[in-house]
């Protein structure tokens, strides 16, 4: 068995593996897609000490760093269940195999909910964005829309209004769902506009980049076109925890509930990164969180009776 098994190979999982291996304990990483979300990222400009890099390059660097240590990397392995046991925790894989470990760090990340309209997939990273902290500065002085009027959408619109030229917030329902204080802040901004009862029907472009967005007025039924250079989709970040339902405590958003050491509701099972209740989903935060969870797990191991 492993002393520590990491499930998920993004920034959080890679950091957990490096920290565990450096303690000299037997460490494995099982990941569906080693690298995680950074594989889908174009530019990364906010990982402190690396001024600028590209996602796939960053993913290779993560893997090289983990491989520098004695860690079993099991790529293309999807975990389907976790079974707590007396001394060993079992992780069942989709392949039919199962792995046993004295402690586990879950770092299966999250995914942005897609709106699934024409143009979204085509213009991803070419004007279609999901993360205002990451990509906001790319649209300096330009016109953007934010789709989604919940807290994350309204926060994104307020945040972007400070960087871009103009923000249009598009909400499907007949009113915004964000906290009142956020709505008030947004409405006070001179370069922000709110459109409600609007169903986005397409993101349009010139073949290379986004040039607009079409929506249907859900009251009158007319189609409208907004000219802009960027669209931020903010209709939810979904944690990859479907496989954990019923085994450990999840928040109402499906995130794994962790304490300050990354400990979950199951003894010996820790979690880190975007999959947890830790706020602000960013690479540097996930990596720090992975280090923390591995140290939490190590602390647990040296205190437990398992030899
Ligand atoms: P992830 O990166 O999501 O990794 C999860 C890992 O778990 C993957 O290896 C995945 O394959 C695996 N996995 C999932 N389910 C299972 C399962 N059942 N069994 C086994 N393995 C599983 N952040 C920044 O700081 N700066 C940026 O510029 C930036 N740009 C971004 C651009 C885009 C397009 C996206 C999508 C995100 C961006 N982010 C950025 C956010 C950043 O990528 C995430 O916060 C970060 O990757 C989270 O790391 P993580 O390790 O928690 O999860």
Boltz pocket constraint, residues with backbone or C-beta under 6 A from the ligand:
constraints:
  - pocket:
      binder: B
      contacts: [[A, 7], [A, 8], [A, 9], [A, 10], [A, 11], [A, 12], [A, 13], [A, 30], [A, 31], [A, 32], [A, 33], [A, 34], [A, 35], [A, 36], [A, 37], [A, 38], [A, 40], [A, 41], [A, 42], [A, 43], [A, 44], [A, 45], [A, 46], [A, 47], [A, 77], [A, 78], [A, 79], [A, 80], [A, 107], [A, 108], [A, 109], [A, 110], [A, 112], [A, 130], [A, 131], [A, 134], [A, 135], [A, 240], [A, 243], [A, 272], [A, 273], [A, 274], [A, 275], [A, 281], [A, 282], [A, 283], [A, 284], [A, 286]]
      max_distance: 6.0
